[in-house]
């Protein structure tokens, strides 16, 4: 038994030996777009890519595709996608087709995906053609290309929960970063990306939310790479996922740290001073996806120099992480790729040690002799921020050790965003719980222990924030913070 194509209303699934290999879904609820998802590189293996892009220019306005899928050989399936429904008559500007050929390689016991995106421009396209998805990613230095963002492959197991998962969260498309989403089953399976950059040669980039978010050259600009180059992802088992660009134009890349997806770009000379692409212009972009053993990857890849942080980037990336069950404020985001950082809004500093206990850290606000308002803020609490679920009507216990020159000016808050319904655009109500020095249960060596239990949260809470705010003179300190669901 080999390939089989399963056609059902709203979806086409490609199976091999009874297991799904690739699925194409007409989905209008989540992101309003047609989706290609759940790509496997080996028979009965795990999902390697959660999703592929369906369009170069239609973005979320690509609502439905005509799918032609057929067996074209003993070990081959070919799928052709042509838009059947798009918003705003975008198909009157550019006509897109996409062909995906899936081949099974029996001797190597793996699949290879060959993809071609074809574009036929029916009108001139400028940098600000309405509705059309022209990438806003800035180009590096003096680069000035017409850009086609032709794919956005999202890794399964490249980015995970920022805290250990104590409860499974299933059945909701947010977050959508793994075949297990964020559950106790999640395991990190990808650690690095390798790019053949035109300016700096081969570089090895660690997959890290914080590092990637501050790296200007590698991740905050459209990075130009060598034409016809392949980029690689390194897996925890030593194998590599290869995505090769087989078109002659220049290629560009950008890592999205939140989803660990690689935005893939083709770079063209502009067709005019205020024109990216001209009416009548045709473009064909060929690329392939496959998994390779370490022996199948050039030595220049494995030996690539690290994509180091610049001094200012290093300073920005070195921040205290949020932890459960207790924030000790001693660990940096530089050492925890999936963790999220506390950020200071105002004057102060992070101490890695010297909190209430010598081995504990602390967050410090320092106003000197003048009263003002500042806060340490953690913006990523809750399931949609890569944390544990918040069941309906849950209470939380907030506990911490604090001290301040003016304790009455100090507030510790938990802010939970209650969504009034399951839809993406439902209205929201923020529920705020506070604990202050007036709630201190005991004091030790100048430190006060605060604890309170919140009122029940809403019935649909996906995100929240934790804030340590100070309005007084001098210093305020926060140490050993724990926010616990009860």
KOLVEXBA-196788 format. One record per residue (C-alpha): residue number from 1; x, y, z. Coordinates in steps of 0.05 Angstrom, whole numbers, plus 5000, padded with zeros to 4 digits. Layout:
N
(rec NUM; (X; Y; Z));
...
***
This chain:
486
(rec 1; (5000; 5000; 5000));
(rec 2; (5027; 5068; 4980));
(rec 3; (4996; 5136; 4968));
(rec 4; (4921; 5147; 4973));
(rec 5; (4882; 5212; 4963));
(rec 6; (4821; 5224; 5008));
(rec 7; (4772; 5275; 4980));
(rec 8; (4720; 5301; 5029));
(rec 9; (4679; 5365; 5031));
(rec 10; (4725; 5421; 5052));
(rec 11; (4790; 5381; 5053));
(rec 12; (4837; 5337; 5013));
(rec 13; (4884; 5290; 5050));
(rec 14; (4944; 5254; 5022));
(rec 15; (4958; 5189; 5058));
(rec 16; (5015; 5139; 5054));
(rec 17; (5006; 5069; 5083));
(rec 18; (4943; 5093; 5118));
(rec 19; (4974; 5154; 5153));
(rec 20; (4964; 5227; 5134));
(rec 21; (5023; 5259; 5099));
(rec 22; (4994; 5326; 5079));
(rec 23; (4926; 5359; 5088));
(rec 24; (4893; 5416; 5051));
(rec 25; (4835; 5448; 5088));
(rec 26; (4785; 5502; 5069));
(rec 27; (4779; 5536; 5136));
(rec 28; (4741; 5601; 5145));
(rec 29; (4742; 5608; 5221));
(rec 30; (4816; 5609; 5238));
(rec 31; (4851; 5665; 5201));
(rec 32; (4799; 5664; 5145));
(rec 33; (4844; 5628; 5097));
(rec 34; (4853; 5564; 5059));
(rec 35; (4907; 5522; 5092));
(rec 36; (4961; 5470; 5075));
(rec 37; (4982; 5434; 5138));
(rec 38; (5011; 5375; 5176));
(rec 39; (5069; 5356; 5129));
(rec 40; (5108; 5293; 5145));
(rec 41; (5176; 5277; 5116));
(rec 42; (5177; 5203; 5133));
(rec 43; (5124; 5148; 5133));
(rec 44; (5091; 5144; 5201));
(rec 45; (5137; 5197; 5227));
(rec 46; (5118; 5260; 5266));
(rec 47; (5091; 5323; 5235));
(rec 48; (5150; 5366; 5214));
(rec 49; (5115; 5428; 5187));
(rec 50; (5049; 5450; 5215));
(rec 51; (5033; 5493; 5155));
(rec 52; (5055; 5520; 5088));
(rec 53; (5034; 5585; 5056));
(rec 54; (4978; 5580; 5004));
(rec 55; (4990; 5645; 4969));
(rec 56; (5045; 5695; 4952));
(rec 57; (5000; 5757; 4952));
(rec 58; (4929; 5740; 4975));
(rec 59; (4946; 5728; 5048));
(rec 60; (4882; 5719; 5090));
(rec 61; (4840; 5739; 5031));
(rec 62; (4850; 5671; 4999));
(rec 63; (4785; 5638; 5020));
(rec 64; (4777; 5576; 4977));
(rec 65; (4818; 5538; 4925));
(rec 66; (4802; 5489; 4870));
(rec 67; (4843; 5427; 4888));
(rec 68; (4864; 5378; 4835));
(rec 69; (4899; 5319; 4867));
(rec 70; (4919; 5256; 4830));
(rec 71; (4967; 5197; 4831));
(rec 72; (5019; 5211; 4777));
(rec 73; (5064; 5151; 4789));
(rec 74; (5077; 5091; 4832));
(rec 75; (5107; 5135; 4886));
(rec 76; (5081; 5204; 4867));
(rec 77; (5023; 5250; 4881));
(rec 78; (5012; 5317; 4847));
(rec 79; (4967; 5372; 4875));
(rec 80; (4949; 5435; 4837));
(rec 81; (4916; 5494; 4872));
(rec 82; (4880; 5549; 4835));
(rec 83; (4841; 5604; 4872));
(rec 84; (4766; 5594; 4870));
(rec 85; (4746; 5650; 4919));
(rec 86; (4787; 5710; 4941));
(rec 87; (4768; 5776; 4973));
(rec 88; (4770; 5844; 4937));
(rec 89; (4778; 5814; 4867));
(rec 90; (4852; 5803; 4880));
(rec 91; (4852; 5751; 4825));
(rec 92; (4841; 5809; 4776));
(rec 93; (4910; 5837; 4797));
(rec 94; (4952; 5773; 4797));
(rec 95; (4933; 5702; 4781));
(rec 96; (4966; 5648; 4824));
(rec 97; (4973; 5574; 4817));
(rec 98; (5012; 5528; 4863));
(rec 99; (5033; 5456; 4848));
(rec 100; (5058; 5408; 4902));
(rec 101; (5089; 5343; 4880));
(rec 102; (5100; 5292; 4936));
(rec 103; (5148; 5236; 4920));
(rec 104; (5166; 5176; 4962));
(rec 105; (5239; 5155; 4957));
(rec 106; (5237; 5080; 4975));
(rec 107; (5312; 5070; 4984));
(rec 108; (5316; 5128; 5033));
(rec 109; (5247; 5116; 5064));
(rec 110; (5228; 5189; 5062));
(rec 111; (5186; 5239; 5022));
(rec 112; (5209; 5298; 4980));
(rec 113; (5162; 5356; 4966));
(rec 114; (5173; 5396; 4902));
(rec 115; (5133; 5460; 4900));
(rec 116; (5122; 5511; 4845));
(rec 117; (5088; 5578; 4855));
(rec 118; (5067; 5611; 4789));
(rec 119; (5047; 5684; 4785));
(rec 120; (5017; 5719; 4725));
(rec 121; (5008; 5794; 4735));
(rec 122; (4946; 5823; 4703));
(rec 123; (4960; 5894; 4727));
(rec 124; (5020; 5935; 4747));
(rec 125; (5036; 5926; 4821));
(rec 126; (5065; 5982; 4862));
(rec 127; (5093; 5982; 4934));
(rec 128; (5024; 6002; 4962));
(rec 129; (4975; 5966; 4917));
(rec 130; (4912; 5963; 4961));
(rec 131; (4897; 5898; 4998));
(rec 132; (4952; 5859; 4962));
(rec 133; (5000; 5829; 5013));
(rec 134; (5067; 5863; 4999));
(rec 135; (5116; 5846; 5054));
(rec 136; (5130; 5904; 5103));
(rec 137; (5196; 5873; 5124));
(rec 138; (5252; 5925; 5113));
(rec 139; (5309; 5908; 5067));
(rec 140; (5381; 5910; 5091));
(rec 141; (5426; 5969; 5075));
(rec 142; (5420; 5994; 5004));
(rec 143; (5380; 5933; 4979));
(rec 144; (5320; 5953; 4938));
(rec 145; (5284; 5894; 4908));
(rec 146; (5215; 5875; 4886));
(rec 147; (5197; 5820; 4935));
(rec 148; (5154; 5758; 4931));
(rec 149; (5141; 5724; 4997));
(rec 150; (5123; 5655; 4971));
(rec 151; (5121; 5611; 5032));
(rec 152; (5120; 5613; 5108));
(rec 153; (5135; 5542; 5132));
(rec 154; (5120; 5534; 5207));
(rec 155; (5159; 5483; 5247));
(rec 156; (5127; 5431; 5292));
(rec 157; (5170; 5429; 5355));
(rec 158; (5211; 5491; 5340));
(rec 159; (5179; 5535; 5393));
(rec 160; (5142; 5511; 5454));
(rec 161; (5111; 5531; 5520));
(rec 162; (5149; 5583; 5560));
(rec 163; (5134; 5545; 5624));
(rec 164; (5126; 5470; 5639));
(rec 165; (5057; 5448; 5620));
(rec 166; (5018; 5420; 5678));
(rec 167; (4953; 5413; 5640));
(rec 168; (4938; 5397; 5567));
(rec 169; (4906; 5451; 5524));
(rec 170; (4873; 5420; 5464));
(rec 171; (4818; 5437; 5415));
(rec 172; (4835; 5510; 5403));
(rec 173; (4875; 5534; 5343));
(rec 174; (4914; 5584; 5385));
(rec 175; (4971; 5569; 5398));
(rec 176; (4982; 5529; 5334));
(rec 177; (5055; 5511; 5340));
(rec 178; (5057; 5435; 5345));
(rec 179; (5017; 5374; 5328));
(rec 180; (5006; 5369; 5404));
(rec 181; (4997; 5444; 5411));
(rec 182; (5017; 5462; 5482));
(rec 183; (5009; 5399; 5523));
(rec 184; (5048; 5356; 5571));
(rec 185; (5068; 5315; 5509));
(rec 186; (5105; 5373; 5476));
(rec 187; (5179; 5362; 5463));
(rec 188; (5228; 5409; 5430));
(rec 189; (5251; 5379; 5364));
(rec 190; (5286; 5436; 5327));
(rec 191; (5342; 5479; 5355));
(rec 192; (5378; 5519; 5299));
(rec 193; (5371; 5547; 5229));
(rec 194; (5428; 5553; 5179));
(rec 195; (5429; 5607; 5125));
(rec 196; (5478; 5620; 5069));
(rec 197; (5478; 5696; 5073));
(rec 198; (5505; 5739; 5016));
(rec 199; (5541; 5786; 5064));
(rec 200; (5567; 5741; 5120));
(rec 201; (5569; 5671; 5090));
(rec 202; (5540; 5611; 5126));
(rec 203; (5511; 5627; 5195));
(rec 204; (5480; 5584; 5249));
(rec 205; (5421; 5616; 5284));
(rec 206; (5394; 5589; 5350));
(rec 207; (5318; 5587; 5352));
(rec 208; (5302; 5633; 5410));
(rec 209; (5243; 5679; 5419));
(rec 210; (5283; 5734; 5452));
(rec 211; (5348; 5728; 5412));
(rec 212; (5311; 5726; 5346));
(rec 213; (5267; 5785; 5365));
(rec 214; (5327; 5831; 5375));
(rec 215; (5373; 5808; 5319));
(rec 216; (5369; 5863; 5266));
(rec 217; (5411; 5833; 5210));
(rec 218; (5386; 5761; 5216));
(rec 219; (5314; 5769; 5236));
(rec 220; (5288; 5840; 5235));
(rec 221; (5306; 5853; 5162));
(rec 222; (5296; 5816; 5098));
(rec 223; (5361; 5778; 5096));
(rec 224; (5392; 5768; 5027));
(rec 225; (5420; 5699; 5015));
(rec 226; (5459; 5665; 4958));
(rec 227; (5415; 5649; 4897));
(rec 228; (5393; 5576; 4893));
(rec 229; (5414; 5566; 4965));
(rec 230; (5384; 5517; 5014));
(rec 231; (5370; 5533; 5086));
(rec 232; (5369; 5480; 5139));
(rec 233; (5337; 5467; 5207));
(rec 234; (5376; 5424; 5256));
(rec 235; (5334; 5373; 5295));
(rec 236; (5348; 5346; 5364));
(rec 237; (5361; 5277; 5334));
(rec 238; (5417; 5304; 5290));
(rec 239; (5378; 5303; 5224));
(rec 240; (5364; 5366; 5183));
(rec 241; (5302; 5393; 5149));
(rec 242; (5324; 5423; 5083));
(rec 243; (5285; 5476; 5044));
(rec 244; (5320; 5487; 4978));
(rec 245; (5307; 5545; 4931));
(rec 246; (5315; 5523; 4859));
(rec 247; (5299; 5590; 4824));
(rec 248; (5356; 5634; 4797));
(rec 249; (5336; 5699; 4830));
(rec 250; (5363; 5721; 4896));
(rec 251; (5331; 5692; 4958));
(rec 252; (5315; 5725; 5024));
(rec 253; (5294; 5700; 5092));
(rec 254; (5267; 5723; 5159));
(rec 255; (5255; 5681; 5221));
(rec 256; (5191; 5695; 5258));
(rec 257; (5210; 5682; 5331));
(rec 258; (5139; 5673; 5356));
(rec 259; (5123; 5614; 5310));
(rec 260; (5193; 5594; 5289));
(rec 261; (5170; 5598; 5217));
(rec 262; (5217; 5620; 5162));
(rec 263; (5188; 5672; 5115));
(rec 264; (5216; 5655; 5046));
(rec 265; (5227; 5710; 4995));
(rec 266; (5248; 5716; 4923));
(rec 267; (5283; 5781; 4904));
(rec 268; (5273; 5813; 4835));
(rec 269; (5296; 5876; 4801));
(rec 270; (5239; 5926; 4802));
(rec 271; (5203; 5935; 4736));
(rec 272; (5201; 6011; 4743));
(rec 273; (5215; 6069; 4791));
(rec 274; (5147; 6064; 4825));
(rec 275; (5130; 5994; 4801));
(rec 276; (5148; 5927; 4831));
(rec 277; (5117; 5882; 4778));
(rec 278; (5089; 5897; 4709));
(rec 279; (5025; 5875; 4676));
(rec 280; (5039; 5813; 4634));
(rec 281; (5099; 5792; 4677));
(rec 282; (5104; 5718; 4693));
(rec 283; (5143; 5688; 4751));
(rec 284; (5155; 5615; 4769));
(rec 285; (5186; 5598; 4837));
(rec 286; (5210; 5527; 4848));
(rec 287; (5232; 5500; 4916));
(rec 288; (5234; 5434; 4952));
(rec 289; (5228; 5407; 5023));
(rec 290; (5260; 5343; 5050));
(rec 291; (5293; 5314; 5111));
(rec 292; (5366; 5294; 5107));
(rec 293; (5414; 5257; 5152));
(rec 294; (5474; 5294; 5178));
(rec 295; (5517; 5258; 5125));
(rec 296; (5474; 5289; 5070));
(rec 297; (5488; 5361; 5091));
(rec 298; (5550; 5399; 5067));
(rec 299; (5606; 5406; 5118));
(rec 300; (5601; 5482; 5110));
(rec 301; (5533; 5479; 5142));
(rec 302; (5552; 5439; 5203));
(rec 303; (5614; 5483; 5212));
(rec 304; (5576; 5549; 5203));
(rec 305; (5596; 5606; 5248));
(rec 306; (5544; 5627; 5299));
(rec 307; (5499; 5686; 5285));
(rec 308; (5524; 5725; 5345));
(rec 309; (5486; 5781; 5377));
(rec 310; (5513; 5851; 5370));
(rec 311; (5531; 5886; 5437));
(rec 312; (5466; 5925; 5440));
(rec 313; (5426; 5865; 5419));
(rec 314; (5459; 5823; 5473));
(rec 315; (5440; 5876; 5524));
(rec 316; (5368; 5875; 5501));
(rec 317; (5364; 5799; 5500));
(rec 318; (5392; 5788; 5570));
(rec 319; (5329; 5794; 5611));
(rec 320; (5297; 5757; 5669));
(rec 321; (5248; 5702; 5651));
(rec 322; (5179; 5685; 5679));
(rec 323; (5178; 5618; 5715));
(rec 324; (5127; 5571; 5745));
(rec 325; (5115; 5553; 5800));
(rec 326; (5160; 5610; 5826));
(rec 327; (5199; 5666; 5793));
(rec 328; (5269; 5665; 5824));
(rec 329; (5293; 5721; 5778));
(rec 330; (5361; 5687; 5768));
(rec 331; (5352; 5659; 5697));
(rec 332; (5362; 5696; 5631));
(rec 333; (5325; 5689; 5566));
(rec 334; (5393; 5679; 5534));
(rec 335; (5394; 5609; 5565));
(rec 336; (5320; 5592; 5557));
(rec 337; (5300; 5596; 5483));
(rec 338; (5224; 5588; 5493));
(rec 339; (5217; 5632; 5555));
(rec 340; (5189; 5703; 5554));
(rec 341; (5220; 5762; 5589));
(rec 342; (5200; 5812; 5642));
(rec 343; (5211; 5883; 5617));
(rec 344; (5223; 5946; 5657));
(rec 345; (5184; 6009; 5639));
(rec 346; (5222; 6063; 5677));
(rec 347; (5288; 6067; 5716));
(rec 348; (5314; 6006; 5752));
(rec 349; (5353; 5942; 5742));
(rec 350; (5351; 5866; 5746));
(rec 351; (5393; 5832; 5800));
(rec 352; (5410; 5759; 5785));
(rec 353; (5427; 5748; 5858));
(rec 354; (5420; 5786; 5923));
(rec 355; (5345; 5783; 5928));
(rec 356; (5312; 5763; 5994));
(rec 357; (5359; 5703; 5993));
(rec 358; (5431; 5707; 5968));
(rec 359; (5420; 5657; 5911));
(rec 360; (5354; 5690; 5890));
(rec 361; (5348; 5749; 5843));
(rec 362; (5303; 5810; 5846));
(rec 363; (5270; 5862; 5802));
(rec 364; (5287; 5932; 5825));
(rec 365; (5254; 5999; 5809));
(rec 366; (5298; 6059; 5827));
(rec 367; (5268; 6129; 5827));
(rec 368; (5324; 6163; 5866));
(rec 369; (5299; 6223; 5905));
(rec 370; (5239; 6238; 5860));
(rec 371; (5173; 6202; 5861));
(rec 372; (5148; 6177; 5794));
(rec 373; (5112; 6117; 5765));
(rec 374; (5148; 6056; 5737));
(rec 375; (5135; 5982; 5731));
(rec 376; (5164; 5915; 5716));
(rec 377; (5116; 5882; 5668));
(rec 378; (5106; 5811; 5645));
(rec 379; (5060; 5813; 5584));
(rec 380; (5056; 5739; 5567));
(rec 381; (5013; 5705; 5621));
(rec 382; (4961; 5655; 5599));
(rec 383; (4951; 5601; 5546));
(rec 384; (4953; 5643; 5484));
(rec 385; (5020; 5670; 5508));
(rec 386; (5049; 5599; 5512));
(rec 387; (5028; 5586; 5584));
(rec 388; (4982; 5538; 5620));
(rec 389; (4907; 5540; 5610));
(rec 390; (4862; 5583; 5653));
(rec 391; (4798; 5544; 5665));
(rec 392; (4732; 5583; 5671));
(rec 393; (4721; 5620; 5737));
(rec 394; (4790; 5603; 5762));
(rec 395; (4820; 5637; 5823));
(rec 396; (4894; 5652; 5830));
(rec 397; (4939; 5661; 5890));
(rec 398; (4989; 5718; 5883));
(rec 399; (5048; 5715; 5930));
(rec 400; (5115; 5751; 5933));
(rec 401; (5167; 5782; 5978));
(rec 402; (5174; 5858; 5968));
(rec 403; (5206; 5918; 6000));
(rec 404; (5205; 5993; 5984));
(rec 405; (5225; 6060; 6012));
(rec 406; (5152; 6079; 6010));
(rec 407; (5114; 6013; 6016));
(rec 408; (5046; 6046; 6009));
(rec 409; (5064; 6066; 5937));
(rec 410; (5076; 5995; 5915));
(rec 411; (5026; 5950; 5878));
(rec 412; (5029; 5880; 5851));
(rec 413; (4975; 5865; 5798));
(rec 414; (4948; 5807; 5758));
(rec 415; (4909; 5830; 5697));
(rec 416; (4868; 5778; 5660));
(rec 417; (4835; 5792; 5593));
(rec 418; (4767; 5759; 5593));
(rec 419; (4740; 5748; 5522));
(rec 420; (4664; 5753; 5515));
(rec 421; (4657; 5695; 5467));
(rec 422; (4700; 5646; 5428));
(rec 423; (4710; 5689; 5365));
(rec 424; (4775; 5722; 5346));
(rec 425; (4743; 5791; 5346));
(rec 426; (4699; 5785; 5408));
(rec 427; (4698; 5843; 5458));
(rec 428; (4744; 5839; 5518));
(rec 429; (4740; 5857; 5591));
(rec 430; (4802; 5863; 5634));
(rec 431; (4795; 5838; 5706));
(rec 432; (4848; 5867; 5753));
(rec 433; (4869; 5837; 5820));
(rec 434; (4916; 5875; 5866));
(rec 435; (4957; 5862; 5928));
(rec 436; (4992; 5919; 5966));
(rec 437; (5035; 5929; 6027));
(rec 438; (4971; 5937; 6067));
(rec 439; (4959; 5862; 6054));
(rec 440; (5027; 5840; 6081));
(rec 441; (5022; 5777; 6123));
(rec 442; (5091; 5782; 6155));
(rec 443; (5158; 5818; 6152));
(rec 444; (5230; 5792; 6154));
(rec 445; (5293; 5834; 6151));
(rec 446; (5258; 5892; 6117));
(rec 447; (5221; 5848; 6068));
(rec 448; (5145; 5840; 6069));
(rec 449; (5108; 5778; 6047));
(rec 450; (5046; 5793; 6006));
(rec 451; (4992; 5743; 5988));
(rec 452; (4921; 5747; 5963));
(rec 453; (4870; 5704; 5927));
(rec 454; (4837; 5735; 5867));
(rec 455; (4763; 5738; 5851));
(rec 456; (4742; 5686; 5798));
(rec 457; (4766; 5703; 5728));
(rec 458; (4720; 5702; 5668));
(rec 459; (4695; 5642; 5630));
(rec 460; (4742; 5651; 5570));
(rec 461; (4811; 5677; 5588));
(rec 462; (4869; 5668; 5540));
(rec 463; (4918; 5721; 5562));
(rec 464; (4940; 5766; 5618));
(rec 465; (4995; 5808; 5648));
(rec 466; (5032; 5813; 5714));
(rec 467; (5056; 5881; 5737));
(rec 468; (5099; 5905; 5795));
(rec 469; (5086; 5980; 5799));
(rec 470; (5117; 6034; 5843));
(rec 471; (5100; 6108; 5850));
(rec 472; (5145; 6129; 5907));
(rec 473; (5215; 6155; 5919));
(rec 474; (5276; 6111; 5923));
(rec 475; (5276; 6037; 5909));
(rec 476; (5224; 5981; 5906));
(rec 477; (5243; 5907; 5903));
(rec 478; (5206; 5845; 5880));
(rec 479; (5232; 5775; 5897));
(rec 480; (5204; 5703; 5896));
(rec 481; (5140; 5716; 5859));
(rec 482; (5089; 5660; 5850));
(rec 483; (5022; 5664; 5814));
(rec 484; (4987; 5598; 5825));
(rec 485; (4920; 5573; 5800));
(rec 486; (4878; 5545; 5856));
***
